[in-house]
């Protein structure tokens, strides 16, 4: 029995020296699992929608409320967010923990959509005022998240492009 244990240890030491990188990656994966147990927030790398409200959705992220803007235009002229607007946003919102944005470009075939999501409603309202648009409703945000994760197909109904899967 002792002989088998010594042989197993010797084989383990041999493979440890031969494949140090793989062994270290394996051990770091184990350590990362224990580290995640101590974290307050762990979403299992998925975004879950806990509730749909009038102008936002609640999610399983540290800042629960998620707001959104859909950037769409009907002009042939580009409208860029100018430097003074960026300076204003930085000056007014840099001190808040939830003042970051997710800029999303969805493209499938000929169809392209652009969105800005944030946990800070006032930040998005500043951008929305610049472009003269409104915040998305909770249903629109939920449907957009579904489109992002499910990579749905689109159909044309009533002269509008609609996703084949959506939330009412």
FENVEN-V563374 format. One record per residue. RES is the residue in three letters. SS is DSSP state (A for helix, B for strand, O for the rest). D_FIRST is the distance of its C-alpha to the first C-alpha in Angstrom with 2 decimals. Layout:
# FENVEN-V563374
RES/SS/D_FIRST + RES/SS/D_FIRST
This chain:
# FENVEN-V563374
UNK/O/0.00 + UNK/A/3.80 + UNK/A/5.32 + UNK/A/5.22 + UNK/A/6.44 + UNK/A/8.79 + UNK/A/9.97 + UNK/A/10.74 + UNK/A/12.57 + UNK/A/14.37 + UNK/A/15.48 + UNK/A/16.65 + UNK/A/18.59 + UNK/A/20.08 + UNK/A/21.37 + UNK/A/22.52 + UNK/A/24.66 + UNK/A/25.83 + UNK/O/26.96 + UNK/A/27.84 + UNK/A/30.72 + UNK/A/28.93 + UNK/A/26.14 + UNK/A/28.90 + UNK/A/30.88 + UNK/A/27.99 + UNK/A/27.40 + UNK/A/31.20 + UNK/A/31.38 + UNK/A/28.99 + UNK/A/31.05 + UNK/A/34.27 + UNK/A/33.25 + UNK/A/32.82 + UNK/A/36.06 + UNK/A/37.91 + UNK/A/36.99 + UNK/A/39.07 + UNK/O/42.02 + UNK/O/44.97 + UNK/O/45.73 + UNK/O/43.32 + UNK/O/44.97 + UNK/O/42.10 + UNK/O/44.27 + UNK/O/46.90 + UNK/O/50.43 + UNK/O/51.34 + UNK/B/54.91 + UNK/B/55.14 + UNK/B/58.94 + UNK/B/62.03 + UNK/O/65.06 + UNK/O/68.58 + UNK/O/67.92 + UNK/O/64.15 + UNK/B/60.78 + UNK/B/58.07 + UNK/B/54.63 + UNK/O/51.09 + UNK/O/51.62 + UNK/O/52.14 + UNK/O/55.90 + UNK/O/56.45 + UNK/B/59.92 + UNK/B/60.21 + UNK/B/63.71 + UNK/B/64.82 + UNK/B/67.67 + UNK/B/68.46 + UNK/B/70.18 + UNK/O/72.65 + UNK/O/76.12 + UNK/O/79.04 + UNK/O/80.54 + UNK/O/80.36 + UNK/O/80.39 + UNK/O/77.19 + UNK/O/76.97 + UNK/O/74.72 + UNK/O/73.55 + UNK/O/75.42 + UNK/A/74.24 + UNK/A/76.16 + UNK/A/74.31 + UNK/A/70.95 + UNK/A/72.11 + UNK/A/73.22 + UNK/A/69.89 + UNK/A/68.02 + UNK/A/70.40 + UNK/A/70.33 + UNK/A/66.73 + UNK/O/64.51 + UNK/O/64.01 + UNK/O/62.42 + UNK/O/58.68 + UNK/O/59.33 + UNK/O/61.79 + UNK/O/59.99 + UNK/B/60.77 + UNK/B/59.05 + UNK/B/61.23 + UNK/B/60.43 + UNK/B/61.93 + UNK/B/61.46 + UNK/B/62.52 + UNK/B/62.41 + UNK/O/64.79 + UNK/O/68.26 + UNK/B/67.46 + UNK/B/66.56 + UNK/B/66.32 + UNK/B/65.75 + UNK/B/64.58 + UNK/B/64.03 + UNK/B/61.80 + UNK/B/61.42 + UNK/O/60.51 + UNK/O/63.75 + UNK/A/66.78 + UNK/A/69.36 + UNK/A/67.86 + UNK/A/68.25 + UNK/A/71.71 + UNK/A/72.77 + UNK/A/71.70 + UNK/A/73.24 + UNK/A/76.54 + UNK/A/76.65 + UNK/A/76.30 + UNK/O/78.35 + UNK/O/75.67 + UNK/O/74.06 + UNK/O/70.49 + UNK/O/68.67 + UNK/O/68.41 + UNK/A/65.12 + UNK/A/65.26 + UNK/A/65.87 + UNK/A/62.91 + UNK/A/60.62 + UNK/A/61.91 + UNK/A/61.40 + UNK/A/57.77 + UNK/A/57.29 + UNK/A/58.97 + UNK/A/56.72 + UNK/A/53.44 + UNK/A/54.44 + UNK/O/56.51 + UNK/O/59.13 + UNK/O/62.08 + UNK/B/65.66 + UNK/B/68.85 + UNK/B/72.48 + UNK/B/74.15 + UNK/O/77.58 + UNK/O/77.70 + UNK/B/74.51 + UNK/B/71.04 + UNK/B/68.60 + UNK/B/64.88 + UNK/O/63.76 + UNK/O/61.43 + UNK/O/62.68 + UNK/O/62.84 + UNK/O/66.11
